[in-house]
């Protein structure tokens, strides 16, 4: 199988967009269950260096062509999502957490129908949030998510409490890994921590930086076999992305691959990933990351 054949297998039709809403969720207690909320997609990795942020930047740029999209940089202390969208926000989520403003005040436009909540850079104190801080963040997201069709979380790599809780509360969790044995080991470690927390959906796998479809198949099936044996479930393998210097060149130019090098192999594969994801999430009603996260945190506090 070659890349052209692999892309054809993963290709799906684009679905029609649904209208976005601009209703402000001002009161947490008056939230009808059927209200329109952003579909949340949390992109995670067991370790750094897998290309998670590169995938997130292109995925959010593609989703914005379909409906209004908000990117949340979940790496609050060492953020870089703003770099890949070439913006320089004056305020970040750290300002909101430290009481200098509301979370809605740090929303920064970074493209047509695309907004960003940036994380901070060099803030060790937010590398691990306290429960009250995470609840404050969840409440801020809850007030914003009705204004968007999609909410994409570029989560911090690793197993921090906030990363795992955000993933568990999201409508979709995409674990980005590479065929490297250490990356696969850490991807499994993330699944091992996430699954007992009963995530809202079955985690999905993206194998990045592969040199051929056979390499991707080997990596994905290896993670699936180990997960099936020890965790009792198999993550869904949804895409493989080729090793492509377009990723490096576009990062240097501070732009997503799907905008910087539209005809590259990687850009084509990322578009296919987005189209498939759109078809999948179009079949489900979004729960709302902020609302679901608030519910999870309050349940934990009640049972503590």
C-alpha positions as CSV (number, residue, x, y, z in Angstrom):
1,X,0.0,0.0,0.0
2,X,1.3,3.5,-0.9
3,X,0.4,6.9,0.5
4,X,-2.2,7.6,-2.3
5,X,-4.0,4.4,-1.4
6,X,-3.8,5.1,2.3
7,X,-5.3,8.5,1.8
8,X,-8.1,7.2,-0.3
9,X,-9.1,4.8,2.4
10,X,-9.2,7.6,5.0
11,X,-11.0,10.1,2.7
12,X,-14.5,11.2,3.8
13,X,-17.0,13.7,2.5
14,X,-17.2,17.1,4.1
15,X,-20.4,17.6,6.0
16,X,-22.5,20.8,5.8
17,X,-21.8,23.2,8.6
18,X,-24.3,23.9,11.3
19,X,-25.0,27.5,12.4
20,X,-22.9,28.7,15.3
21,X,-24.5,30.5,18.2
22,X,-23.4,33.7,19.9
23,X,-25.5,33.2,23.1
24,X,-23.5,34.1,26.2
25,X,-23.7,31.4,28.9
26,X,-23.7,33.9,31.8
27,X,-25.3,31.6,34.4
28,X,-24.1,28.1,35.1
29,X,-27.4,27.2,36.7
30,X,-29.7,28.0,33.7
31,X,-28.1,25.7,31.1
32,X,-30.6,23.6,29.3
33,X,-29.2,20.2,28.3
34,X,-30.1,20.7,24.6
35,X,-28.3,24.0,24.2
36,X,-25.8,24.3,21.4
37,X,-22.2,24.0,22.5
38,X,-18.9,23.5,20.8
39,X,-17.8,20.0,20.0
40,X,-14.6,19.6,22.0
41,X,-11.5,17.9,20.7
42,X,-8.6,17.3,23.0
43,X,-5.3,16.6,21.3
44,X,-2.8,14.9,23.6
45,X,0.5,13.0,23.6
46,X,2.3,11.0,26.2
47,X,5.5,12.9,25.6
48,X,6.7,16.0,23.7
49,X,8.1,15.9,20.2
50,X,5.4,13.9,18.6
51,X,4.0,16.8,16.5
52,X,0.9,17.3,18.6
53,X,0.9,21.1,18.2
54,X,1.5,20.8,14.5
55,X,-1.5,18.6,14.2
56,X,-3.6,20.9,16.4
57,X,-2.7,24.0,14.4
58,X,-3.7,22.5,11.1
59,X,-6.8,20.7,12.4
60,X,-8.2,23.9,14.0
61,X,-7.4,25.9,10.8
62,X,-9.4,23.3,8.8
63,X,-12.3,23.2,11.2
64,X,-12.5,27.0,11.1
65,X,-13.4,26.7,7.4
66,X,-16.5,24.8,8.5
67,X,-17.5,26.8,11.7
68,X,-16.3,29.2,14.3
69,X,-13.4,27.5,16.2
70,X,-11.7,28.3,19.5
71,X,-8.2,26.9,20.2
72,X,-7.3,26.5,23.9
73,X,-3.6,26.1,24.6
74,X,-3.6,23.7,27.6
75,X,0.1,24.0,28.1
76,X,-0.3,26.9,30.4
77,X,3.3,27.2,31.5
78,X,5.2,26.5,28.3
79,X,2.8,27.5,25.5
80,X,3.4,27.6,21.8
81,X,0.1,27.4,20.0
82,X,0.3,31.2,19.4
83,X,3.6,30.7,17.5
84,X,2.0,28.3,15.0
85,X,-0.7,30.9,14.3
86,X,1.7,33.8,14.2
87,X,-0.1,35.9,16.8
88,X,1.2,37.7,19.9
89,X,-1.6,37.9,22.5
90,X,-1.2,40.6,25.2
91,X,-2.9,38.4,27.8
92,X,-3.1,34.7,28.3
93,X,-5.0,32.2,30.4
94,X,-2.5,32.7,33.2
95,X,-3.8,36.3,33.5
96,X,-7.3,34.9,34.0
97,X,-6.2,32.3,36.5
98,X,-4.4,35.0,38.5
99,X,-7.4,37.2,38.6
100,X,-6.3,40.0,36.4
101,X,-9.2,39.5,33.9
102,X,-11.9,37.0,32.8
103,X,-11.1,34.1,30.5
104,X,-13.2,35.7,27.8
105,X,-10.9,38.8,27.9
106,X,-7.9,36.8,26.7
107,X,-9.6,35.4,23.5
108,X,-7.4,36.5,20.6
109,X,-8.3,36.3,16.9
110,X,-5.8,34.4,14.8
111,X,-7.7,33.8,11.5
112,X,-11.1,33.9,9.9
113,X,-13.5,32.2,12.3
114,X,-10.6,31.1,14.4
115,X,-9.8,32.4,17.9
116,X,-7.1,31.4,20.5
117,X,-6.8,31.3,24.2
118,X,-3.0,31.3,24.7
119,X,-1.1,29.8,27.5
120,X,1.8,31.5,29.3
121,X,5.5,31.0,28.8
122,X,7.8,30.3,31.7
123,X,5.1,30.1,34.4
124,X,6.0,27.1,36.6
125,X,3.2,27.8,39.0
126,X,0.5,26.8,36.5
127,X,2.2,23.6,35.3
128,X,0.0,21.8,37.9
129,X,-3.3,23.5,38.7
130,X,-5.0,23.2,42.0
131,X,-8.6,21.9,41.9
132,X,-10.0,25.4,42.5
133,X,-7.9,26.8,39.6
134,X,-9.1,24.1,37.2
135,X,-12.7,24.7,38.2
136,X,-12.2,28.4,37.5
137,X,-10.8,27.5,34.1
138,X,-13.7,25.1,33.4
139,X,-16.2,27.8,34.3
140,X,-14.6,30.3,31.9
141,X,-14.7,27.7,29.1
142,X,-18.3,26.9,29.9
143,X,-19.2,30.6,29.4
144,X,-17.5,30.7,26.0
145,X,-18.3,27.4,24.4
146,X,-21.8,28.3,23.2
147,X,-20.2,30.9,20.9
148,X,-18.3,28.3,18.9
149,X,-18.9,25.2,16.8
150,X,-15.5,23.6,17.7
151,X,-13.2,23.9,20.7
152,X,-9.8,22.4,20.1
153,X,-7.5,21.8,23.1
154,X,-3.8,21.6,22.5
155,X,-3.1,19.8,25.7
156,X,0.2,19.8,27.6
157,X,2.2,16.7,26.9
158,X,2.4,14.2,29.7
159,X,0.1,13.1,32.6
160,X,-0.7,16.3,34.5
161,X,-4.0,16.4,36.3
162,X,-5.4,19.2,34.1
163,X,-4.5,17.4,30.9
164,X,-6.1,14.1,31.9
165,X,-9.2,15.8,33.3
166,X,-9.7,17.9,30.1
167,X,-9.2,14.8,28.0
168,X,-11.7,12.9,30.0
169,X,-14.3,15.7,29.7
170,X,-13.9,16.2,25.9
171,X,-16.1,14.9,23.2
172,X,-13.1,13.5,21.3
173,X,-9.6,12.6,22.5
174,X,-6.9,12.3,19.9
175,X,-3.6,10.7,21.1
176,X,-0.8,11.7,18.8
177,X,2.3,9.5,18.8
178,X,5.1,8.4,16.5
179,X,6.4,4.9,15.7
180,X,9.3,5.6,18.1
181,X,9.2,3.0,20.9
182,X,9.4,5.7,23.6
183,X,6.6,7.7,22.1
184,X,4.4,4.5,21.8
185,X,5.2,3.6,25.4
186,X,4.2,7.0,26.6
187,X,1.1,7.0,24.5
188,X,0.0,3.8,26.2
189,X,0.9,5.3,29.6
190,X,-1.5,8.2,28.9
191,X,-4.2,5.7,27.9
192,X,-3.6,3.7,31.1
193,X,-4.2,6.9,33.2
194,X,-7.1,8.2,31.1
195,X,-9.3,5.1,30.8
196,X,-10.0,4.5,34.5
197,X,-11.4,8.1,34.6
198,X,-14.1,7.0,32.2
199,X,-13.6,9.5,29.3
200,X,-16.7,10.5,27.4
201,X,-15.5,8.8,24.2
202,X,-13.1,6.1,23.1
203,X,-9.6,7.7,22.6
204,X,-8.4,7.8,19.0
205,X,-4.9,7.3,17.7
206,X,-3.0,9.4,15.1
207,X,0.4,7.9,14.2
208,X,2.6,10.8,13.0
209,X,5.9,11.1,11.2
210,X,5.7,7.7,9.5
211,X,7.8,6.7,6.5
212,X,5.4,4.2,5.0
213,X,1.9,2.9,5.7
214,X,3.3,-0.4,7.0
215,X,5.2,1.5,9.7
216,X,2.0,3.2,10.8
217,X,0.1,-0.1,10.8
218,X,2.7,-1.8,13.0
219,X,2.7,1.1,15.5
220,X,-1.1,1.4,15.7
221,X,-1.7,-2.3,16.1
222,X,1.0,-2.7,18.7
223,X,-0.7,0.0,20.9
224,X,-4.1,-1.5,20.2
225,X,-2.9,-5.0,21.2
226,X,-1.3,-3.9,24.5
227,X,-4.4,-1.7,25.3
228,X,-6.7,-4.6,24.6
229,X,-4.7,-7.0,26.8
230,X,-4.1,-4.8,29.8
231,X,-6.9,-2.1,29.7
232,X,-9.7,-4.1,28.1
233,X,-10.3,-1.7,25.1
234,X,-8.7,-0.8,21.8
235,X,-8.1,2.9,20.9
236,X,-9.5,3.7,17.4
237,X,-6.8,4.3,14.9
238,X,-8.1,7.1,12.7
239,X,-5.1,8.4,10.7
240,X,-1.4,8.2,9.9
241,X,0.6,11.2,8.9
242,X,3.8,11.1,6.8
243,X,7.3,12.3,7.8
244,X,7.5,15.5,5.9
245,X,9.9,18.5,6.1
246,X,6.9,20.7,5.4
247,X,6.2,20.6,9.1
248,X,9.6,22.0,10.0
249,X,9.4,24.7,7.3
250,X,5.9,25.8,8.3
251,X,6.8,26.0,12.0
252,X,9.8,28.2,11.1
253,X,7.3,30.4,9.2
254,X,4.8,30.4,12.1
255,X,1.9,28.9,10.2
256,X,-0.1,25.7,10.0
257,X,1.0,23.2,7.3
258,X,-2.5,23.3,5.6
259,X,-2.0,27.0,5.0
260,X,1.8,27.1,4.4
261,X,2.2,24.2,2.1
262,X,-1.2,23.1,0.9
263,X,0.0,20.6,-1.6
264,X,2.5,18.8,0.6
265,X,1.8,15.1,1.5
266,X,1.4,16.1,5.2
267,X,-1.2,18.8,4.3
268,X,-3.2,16.4,2.2
269,X,-3.2,13.8,5.0
270,X,-4.2,16.4,7.6
271,X,-7.1,17.5,5.4
272,X,-8.2,13.8,5.2
273,X,-8.0,13.5,9.0
274,X,-10.2,16.6,9.4
275,X,-12.8,15.4,6.9
276,X,-13.0,12.0,8.6
277,X,-13.3,13.6,12.0
278,X,-16.1,15.9,10.8
279,X,-18.1,13.0,9.6
280,X,-17.6,11.2,12.9
281,X,-18.5,14.1,15.3
282,X,-21.4,15.1,13.1
283,X,-23.2,12.0,14.3
284,X,-23.1,13.0,18.0
285,X,-24.5,15.8,20.1
286,X,-21.7,17.8,21.8
287,X,-21.7,17.8,25.6
288,X,-19.6,20.9,26.2
289,X,-16.0,20.7,27.6
290,X,-16.6,23.4,30.2
291,X,-19.9,21.9,31.4
292,X,-18.6,18.3,31.5
293,X,-15.4,19.4,33.3
294,X,-17.3,21.3,35.9
295,X,-19.5,18.3,36.5
296,X,-16.5,16.0,36.9
297,X,-14.7,18.3,39.3
298,X,-17.7,18.9,41.5
299,X,-18.3,15.2,41.7
300,X,-14.7,14.7,42.8
301,X,-15.1,17.3,45.5
302,X,-18.3,15.8,46.8
303,X,-16.8,12.4,47.1
304,X,-13.4,13.5,48.4
